[in-house]
């Protein structure tokens, strides 16, 4: 008789609920930072969470550059300000007005800035799992960003991702070698509040897309959900509950 193993036991309900709560309450924070310092033990935990992100070929291509110096923050802010002015001119008139009204960074206000980078040469020229999709090292580094973000939310810390930079100018401001890719420049700190919805959604920049409009079965564009009709109904119900009542899976 074939030996069949039972599925691994799921986490306790409260543990599962905590994961979903962090996912759905995570926010890109820009303007609610408090000056309170982050304890070293707390910072150690979120950095260790980032370092335990999945990476293709276990190459762990990330580095973590901590920025606390006011002088360095000022340099980075100047790089942002130049790029931000350029970005505003790229949008049509009605979007440009809204863009100029939004706060898009907390570089100077947050007690800690963090740049997560990707060393594309780590583990050598041939990496397991990256042989045919060379960009997997970049995607692996983004997993480290997400791990840190969710761990920070569990610690009551806000995180804001600033991406409006010329890459070379940011490298110069931080002394990053040209061969090292800046993946995410993050502003981190305790905050006065976490918004109930993403700020760009609340500001009317873009709406939350219906998840069922993004779902296919077996091949691209297939909309016959057949045996997945229960899934699509459940997803629609969850999205409606989230949008109208702020209720998420637990």
Buried (B, 14 or more C-beta within 10 A) or exposed (E): EEEEEEEEEEEEEEEEBBBEBBBBBBBBBBBBBEEEEBEEEBBEBBBEBBBEBEBBBEBBBBBBBEBEEEEBBEBBBEBBEBBBEEBBEEEEEEEBEEBEEEEBBBBBBBBBBBBBBBBBEBBEEEBEBBEEEEEBBBBBBBBBBBBBBBBBBBBEBBBBBBBBBEBEBBBEBBEBEEEBBBBBBBBBBBBEEEBEEBBBEEEEEEEEEEEBEEBEBEEEEEEEBEEEEEEBEEBEEBBEEBBEEEEBBE
